[in-house]
Each structure stands twice: as structure tokens, then as C-alpha cells.
Amino acid sequence: MTYSTDGFFDNYGGKYVAEVLRRPLDELEVAFKKYMADPEFIEELNIIRRDYIGRETPLYYAPTATKLLGGAQIYIKLEGLANTGAHKINNAIGQCLLAKRMGKQRIIAETGAGQHGLATAAACAKLGLDCTIYMGEIDVKRQQPNVATMEMYGAKVHAVKSGSRTLKDAVNEAMRDWAAHPDTTHYVLGSALGPAPFPDIVREFQSVIGYEVEKQCKERNIDVAAMVACVGGGSNSIGFFAPFIDKKEPRLIGAEAGGIGPGVGENASRMTGNASREGIVQGYKSRFLLDEDGQALPTRSISAGLDYMGIGPQLAALGASGRVEFTSILDKEALEAIQFFAKNEGVLFAMESAHAGAAAMKIAKELPKDKAVIINMSGRGDKDLFITSPVFRKQEWIDFLKAEVERLESDSEIHSSKVMN
Ligand SMILES: *Cc1c(COP(=O)(O)O)cnc(C)c1O
């Protein structure tokens, strides 16, 4: 069942959109199928993957973690070593290259924490495309490092002032823009969700992760018992799982954000949580965190990338069928996993990916020593200094920020950005 059937994965998926969006979605589906079967397109994509993204990414054996946990061998797919620091570039490059072939010079994308916007901005800079990123005004304010980086790549960041001024509203604005400019513009959706054909497109561009793992395990005779990935919208996990979905083994495990606990509003556990309901939101049918009236509930997670009310429809279907197991990881367990892998392996997980790390630490202990557990480290942790430092060394971090503000305010020598233009 890897590809959807008419946009559906069993009971989930679909294309619940206004009439104006049907044509661009249909056109996209036709172009996607055409170019994925075009050897020239695939060759160009593969060269960019190799020379720009830095593929393949290593499959790292973690000897100390393995010894300390005392069970299955721990391997880490170092997807965070991809250019821009996370897996999101795989999808951004794929869709931008596709847009270029379709003759669309203008790219738009939504972003919440800014990681997808950043990857899209980089892909547009690399491919010479015009880039506009929709981002809720509140997110623009709290994610300044990513906004600054997007602008460095030449993107225009459009602060969305409607609704709750966060990701949900950024998606709506991007959809509206696309509906108004379908001939010139492609909308790069950031995860394996949204209306068909996006869940298929995003999975296929991310499946490069899973196919590399399959090859790396074959070459090195690694006997894999379980694969573990974190699940926000579901793009890194579905790409990592893709080659194995139709097989019985290995176990495929998705780690959701458990936040601060099981209460409503305390987590983002769409598959394992108390408030998990079926619904149709932003163009697709899946499992969401909704109240009894079908209204979106607040979500919570220390990791911005997992802090989302919905999950990709294919993962919802695979959860229902039992092929993918889901588990929930608390903020504090993810923080412990970051410290564990940083100290013992010199590998710094992104906050999101640390949820997979924490889940794997539990699972590995229960498995025999001749088996392997593979963790997808979807991103590296450099981007999270502003989140981890206040937890691990709060006072020092406050002092540092205060000193920085004083220094900036007193320093008349700092060049204005206009110097660059
Ligand atoms: C965005 C992000 C995620 C969550 O998104 P998915 O679509 O579920 O993969 C996970 N890890 C990192 C590093 C991210 O930036």
C-alpha cells in the first residue's frame, strides 16, 4: 500500500479542498508522476543530493550507547548531517526541482518553527527560484534565528497576521496565495500531509533516507529488529520507513511528543493521546487533536517540529493497521536522550529527533544483542541552543543574553544590513 489509491491510504487522506485548488493539485500530480519516471530528472536530483545535500548520510554504529544500554546494537542514521541540518532539505529540493520542470519560477511555503522555511529558502537559492515564506507573526517573533537565515538565503518572509498568527494560519495564507497564482507558483508543503498528492510526493522525496538505510544494512550485514523515528507531520518517519512498509519486518516505531504529560493540551500525541480524534482538517482526513465539536485543541512540546495537531494520513492508516507502532516521549525524556548521546557518542540530536533517541533507548534494552535498532536522527541539535541552554544552564544563559544585548546597544560600529545590498 505504499502509494495512495486515489489519494487515500485506507480510510485516511483525500483531497478536501476548494474548487480553485483542484486544478493545481491535479496538475501537480500529473507532473510528479511524469518526472519521477524521467531518468534525466532523477539523475539531476541524484547529483544535487550527492553534491549539495551531502548524501548519502552516514549510518553510525554507536558502541558506547550499545554497551551502556546492554541490549540490541544501536545505529544512528545521521540525517542531521544533511546540508541545512535536517531531513527537510530532501523534500524542499525535490519539490523545487519539480516546480522548475513545471515552468514555475515562484515558490511559496508555510513554516512554523522555521525549519521547513529555511530548507525551502536554501533550495530556492540553490536553484535560482523566487521564494516567499508564510509564517505566523508570533512565530516570526519567537524564531528570529531561522527568520534571519531564511532572509540570508534571499527569501521574503511574510508575517501572517490572521487568526492565531501561527502555523495553521500560515498554511491557510499559503493555500490562498497558491489558489490565486497557480500558473506561476508552486506551493512546497513541508510534511507528508495535506491534500493529495502531497503525502505521496513528500514520502517519495524523503524515502531516500530509508533506501540508503536498506543498502547500508545489506552491505554491512546488519540484522535490524526495529527502526525508530520521531513523528511531527510525519515526513522523516514515513521516508525512513518507506522501503519496509510492505514487509513484515523490522518493527517500525514512531515517537510522538508526549510534552509534559497525558492531559489535554499537554502534548502532541495524535496517535496515543487522550484527545485523538478522526477529522478533516486543512484538506485531508486523518487523526488530529480535536475537542468533541471538532475544534483544534492546543498542543504542547518542547520541540517545535513535533508540536502539531495533525499527523500524515499514511501514518494514521499504518497505525490503524498495526504496521507502525506509536509511543509517546515526554519533554524530559527527550532532554535526557540529548545528553546521553552527546556525552557518550559525540552526537548532538535535534530536540525532535531526541524523541526517537529516547524511544530507542527503551526498546533496545528489551532486544537481544545480535539485533540492531536504527534511530533516525532527523536533525542535529545546533539549532536548539536557545531551547536546551535555558534548561541545562539557565542562569549562565540569562547572563549571556543580557551581556549580548548591552554589547549590541552600545556598539555603534556594527554594520547595518543595508551595507550588504
Ligand atoms: C520538522 C522536523 C521534524 C518533524 O517533521 P516530520 O515531518 O514529522 O519529519 C522532525 N525533526 C526535525 C529535525 C525537524 O526539523
PDBQT file of the ligand as one rigid body, heavy atoms in Angstrom, charges set to zero:
ROOT
HETATM    1  C1  LIG A 501      10.357  19.454  11.212  1.00  0.00    +0.000 C 
HETATM    2  C2  LIG A 501      11.181  18.439  11.896  1.00  0.00    +0.000 A 
HETATM    3  C3  LIG A 501      10.637  17.228  12.343  1.00  0.00    +0.000 A 
HETATM    4  C4  LIG A 501       9.171  16.905  12.264  1.00  0.00    +0.000 C 
HETATM    5  O1  LIG A 501       8.659  16.830  10.991  1.00  0.00    +0.000 OA
HETATM    6  P1  LIG A 501       8.287  15.464  10.276  1.00  0.00    +0.000 P 
HETATM    7  O2  LIG A 501       7.558  15.886   9.071  1.00  0.00    +0.000 OA
HETATM    8  O3  LIG A 501       7.480  14.640  11.217  1.00  0.00    +0.000 OA
HETATM    9  O4  LIG A 501       9.571  14.781   9.942  1.00  0.00    +0.000 OA
HETATM   10  C5  LIG A 501      11.477  16.298  12.908  1.00  0.00    +0.000 A 
HETATM   11  N1  LIG A 501      12.800  16.535  13.060  1.00  0.00    +0.000 NA
HETATM   12  C6  LIG A 501      13.370  17.698  12.663  1.00  0.00    +0.000 A 
HETATM   13  C7  LIG A 501      14.823  17.890  12.863  1.00  0.00    +0.000 C 
HETATM   14  C8  LIG A 501      12.581  18.683  12.064  1.00  0.00    +0.000 A 
HETATM   15  O5  LIG A 501      13.157  19.832  11.686  1.00  0.00    +0.000 OA
ENDROOT
TORSDOF 0
